[in-house]
């Protein structure tokens, strides 16, 4: 009877320790988050998925507007050169 109680107590203690050791809340949050992407500074970087294209950032928003304007201007120039 004493041996049975001792085995149960040890099993309970080991399972409690194992549950605490594997608790995801105890992990370092820096290890679980993805590394931040560098901000795009050129039109080529803006199109690349390795760079951040966050539209809430004013610099990225300005870059995006400038790149779109350059793209439209390039399309207009290409269309103007085509013979009718």
C-alpha positions, -999 to +999 in steps of 0.1 A: +000+000+000+028+024+009+046+015-023+015+021-044+011+056-028+048+064-034+046+054-070+014+075-075+031+105-059+062+102-080+041+098-112+021+129-103+053+149-096+069+138-128+039+146-150+035+180-133+072+188-140+069+176-176+038+197-182+056+228-169+087+222-189+067+221-221+045+251-214+045+273-246+038+304-224+073+300-208+091+302-242+109+333-251+087+354-274+116+366-294+122+330-306+087+325-318+083+357-338+096+360-374+124+384-380+113+417-393+120+425-430+141+455-440+122+484-455+122+488-493+141+518-506+140+512-543+112+501-568+130+468-573+131+461-535+094+471-533+086+443-557+108+418-539+091+398-511+122+398-490+116+435-482+087+451-463+060+468-484+040+480-454+016+507-468+011+522-433+047+534-433+048+569-449+082+563-466+071+531-482+038+547-492+057+575-509+081+551-526+051+530-539+034+562-553+067+572-570+072+537-585+037+536-598+041+571-614+074+560-630+058+528-643+028+548-659+052+573-674+072+544-689+041+529-703+030+562-719+064+567-735+063+531-749+028+537-763+038+570-778+067+554-797+045+527-813+033+535-848-004+538-853 
